[in-house]
Amino acid sequence: MSAIRYHLSSNATYGGGLGLANDLQNEHSIVGNFPDILMLHHFGNQQQRDTLIPARLQGKFRTTFGLTEPDHGSDATFMSTTARRIRRGFEITGAKKWQTGAHHCTHFLIFARTSGQAGSAQGITAFLVPRNTRGLRIVSYEWTLNMPTDHATVELNSVWVPGSAVLGSVDQGLSIAQTFVHENRIRQAASSCGAARYCLDRSIERARARKIWGEGKTLADNQAIQFPVVELMTQVKMLRLFILKTSWEMDFIVAECQSSEAQRPPWVEIERRLSDQVAMCNFWANRLCCQAADRAIQVRPHRLIMET
């Protein structure tokens, strides 16, 4: 997926960079990108796998990812949303933010604390909550980058779900969250790295074509143009290799865990061994994409503005 994302976001003919023949967030027109299927496959019970995975592939099951809250983001183990056992099920109370896909989802995947103390990795449970469940309310759809989006803020006011709504094991839901987060972060890193490459390629084209200071001179002959572009392109090439190496290591751990007699959960191992690398890839790629876009707009303003 990382290689596909980099290709689609960087290739001017078959991807489109910021022109977006394909949205940077997905590769659905090429190959399915479904982290939720991975969560169901690795953590769902037999009935959930048999029912929900086919429904997902048919477009009949669509879920948001409810980890972030209005007052909690990366500090997910301090979440305020709670769930208590009641009437052979659970009652969930709290709020979630940035629920991407809320405008057309069938379910909300809600993470809530069911036991333990704030800050503990244990005691978090994942729930598949149907959209029309009583007590669940979409408060607002947030605006991002001056654009209306499907990123909703959701309130849960004493929402009751049966025990069958639990995904995975009670109190062990953080591993499920890590599955989604690590898959998305490494792929987003690849998208951002590819978009940075696209911007720089367009900058180089423009600098070589723009005639300045009479015959025989181009913008590209100016060292003030060359040095920043070369520095950023160097970072793109190094980061691309780092992203692909990290992606390969993630695949290796999955294969290693599946072949092990102990059948260790692969996403627990990925969190333990690679979470730092995934975070580094995502952090630097997102920053690099912004820097490359800024440089490109300065070198080639009109085309880039139209494409964005």
PyMOL commands that set and color helices and strands:
alter all, ss='L'
color gray80, all
select helices_A, chain A and resi 2-10+17-19+35-43+46-57+76-78+163-165+174-209+219-221+223-259+266-299+301-307
alter helices_A, ss='H'
color red, helices_A
select strands_A, chain A and resi 63-66+82-86+89-99+107-113+124-130+136-144+147-162+166-167
alter strands_A, ss='S'
color yellow, strands_A
deselect
rebuild
show_as cartoon
